Amino acid sequence: MNTYNLVIYGLDELYKIFEEIKKDINFNFEKINKQELLNLKSNANCLILTKKEIPELDNQIIFDKFPISIFKLLEKINIEFIKKNFQEQSEILIGNYIFNINSREMSSNTNKLKLTEKEISSIIYLLKAKKPVKIRELQSNVWGYQSQLETHTVETHIYRLRKKISKVFKDKSFILSKDDGYEINKKE
């Protein structure tokens, strides 16, 4: 799980409260000034707690309803951290493609392709492999088939997946077929 920071802007009293209870909270926090806020725009590993929405700045929690229970505020902050982590874990970048694991979708520019659960599982397995993956290994680890079974399921599956990708993205080399197995072409 990624470590995120809570950045507090313009809420000095709240920062003091967090300082008093820091041993009881499960995230890091810091207070920043206006100049630091302007430099922060490219930082993706933080949530910004502020009084007013700041245009062109992502990951904000607007703290504008007073009074609020500290427990409710901490709950809201933790939920936002969980959402951010879930969102980051659901997308994988491979070359020019973005894979959304949750929606089982592969996209590049304006093209999108829906994938099955086995197709996503195959791609992720091939991506994590350090070397080409043999058919028997895919049978065992993606499909759960025993090694003594004679089946062309993997070859057929990979063939159809490559055909789908080629049709939508005009990419015939995303999944490479090598003498010693299949691998993902990670080059852009």
C-alpha positions, 0 to 999 in steps of 0.5 A: 500500500502506498504511503500518502500524506495529508497536506493541510492548507489554511487550517492552522488550528486543525493542524495543531489538533492533529499534532496533539493526536498524531500518535492515534492517527494512521497517516502523515500530515504536514502544514504548507503555505501558499507558495508550497501549495503552488509547487504541490500541483504535480504531487500525486501522493497526497490529499489536500485538506483546505477550506475552499476548493482550489482550481486545477488541483486534484485530491482535495478534501474541502473542510467547510462545514463547522463544527465537525466531530474529529472522528467524522473528519478522520473517517472522511480522510481515511475513506479518501486515502482508501479511494485513492489507493484503490484507484491507483491499484486498479490501473496498470500502464503497459507501453501505450496502454492503460489497463483498468483491472476493475472495469476489465478494459484496455485503452489507448488514446480514444480506443477501448477494448473490453476484456474478460477476466481470464484475458486480464489475468493472462496479461497480468501474469505475462507482465509479471513474468521475468521471461517468456511463459510456457503454455503449461505454466499458463495452464497451471497458474491462470486456468488451474489445469493439471500439467498432464491435460492435453488442451489447446485452451491457452493457445486458442485463448492467446490467439483470440486475445491477440486478434482482438488487440490487433483489430482495435489497436492495430497492434500485432506485437503486444503479446509476443510468441517466442520459442520458449513461450509468450511474453508481453511487449513492454516497449512503447 
